[in-house]
Amino acid sequence: MRLQSIRLKMLFMLLTSIGISAALLIILYALSTLILGIPVIKEPLAWLINNIGSKPVLMVTGVILFLVSYYMSTKWFVLDLKKIQTGVQDVTAGRFNARIELKSQDEVGNIASSINRMTEQLNAYLDEITHGLREIAKGNFDTEIPVHSGSQLGEVAESINQMSRQLHQSILEERNAEKTKNDLITGVSHDLRTPLTSILGFLEVIEEDRYQDEVELRYYVNIAYEKAQNLKKLIDDLFEYTRINNGLPLQIQEIDMAQFIRQLIEETVPILEKNRIACNLSAEEGLVIQADGAQLVRAYENLISNAIRYGGSGKRIDIAVRRDGDQVSISFTNYGDPIPERDLPFIFDRFYRVEGSRSKQTGGTGLGLAITKSIVEVQGGEIRVRSDRHRTTFETRFPRQI
């Protein structure tokens, strides 16, 4: 029968050591006559027996025999403990592929088996983490290291995954920023070159006296002046756009939107009357947001100008201020030509024009809506557009102050 418990084994070794010690004492007692016949042993042994007594000598001899026997019989146990100690030292040194080889199936063997299973799991998980890190190092940022919940290595894996996602996002943002910069340079170059070429062309005609009379001269000068004005407006809009996107300092304050929009409409009455466009306001009172009033005026002036420029055929602009849950909605609706559905996703892009060409016959620079979007979003708001064959609506939303 195999002993499966360390307690039973220790008890067995104890009893075995006692039995061996008793058997050896009996044998020694039976051979005492022969032992006393040995000259070297006879005199010391006879002195001990005569001075101490035979029983104490036997007891001391039995204790010594028991200790020696017990020491020899427990030697395997000490060797197993040393193997476990060596295995634990390997683990602490980071050698997780080390194994503790024990054949016993008692508590000591179970400890060794548990340590082996732990190191196997650690080694396998570290291989997964290492593989994931190598893939991330190759640029495969979509690699996800499996997360084992309830362990510190699982937290390490989750931290690596989060780092990978953030690094990927940073790289995408950097690439997008580089693309944005290149697109901006391309757009600015095109839009600056077009009016500048026209100005230089008319000035060249004037410089070379290739005009018939003063009327034609004034005509060329007037065109060059208009082109220069357009160029100045483009540069001003471009400067405003870059200033907003580079962290424009904001003067945040509480704004009553009904009063704010009323005042804005009053300031735009001259341009509305000039274009023979009516403006209707439907506003809920007491709706307050936090925003920079001066910047918000610029954003909404762009929306009104856009409605006049592209929706003038509808002869009406409807502005609505209403509450929608915990937000305040401000919408500008015109009834002119609709925005084609294919253009809606790009309507707020820099230099984008619905006309399908980069001509400025409508007078725009292609930056007005991009500026409006930047102003709204930098203040925690959002802007959207919807358009059908009946109406086009630009809507902004801001968190409502309670």
Secondary structure, DSSP 8 states (H G I E B T S, - for coil): -----HHHHHHHHHHHHHHHHHHHHHHHHHTHHHHHTSHHHHHHHHHHHHHT-HHHHHHHHHHHHHHHHHHHHTHHHHHHHHHHHHHHHHHHTT-TT--------SHHHHHHHHHHHHHHHHHHHHHHHHHHHHHHHTT-TT------TTSHHHHHHHHHHHHHHHHHHHHHHHHHHHHHHHHHHHHHHHHHHHHHHHHHHHHHHHHTT--SSHHHHHHHHHHHHHHHHHHHHHHHHHHHHHHHHTT----EEEEEHHHHHHHHHHHTHHHHHHTT-EEEEEE-TT-EEEEEHHHHHHHHHHHHHHHHHHHGGG-EEEEEEEEETTEEEEEEEE-SS---GGGGGGTTSTT--TTSS---TT---S-HHHHHHHHHHHTT-EEEEEE-SS-EEEEEEEE-B-
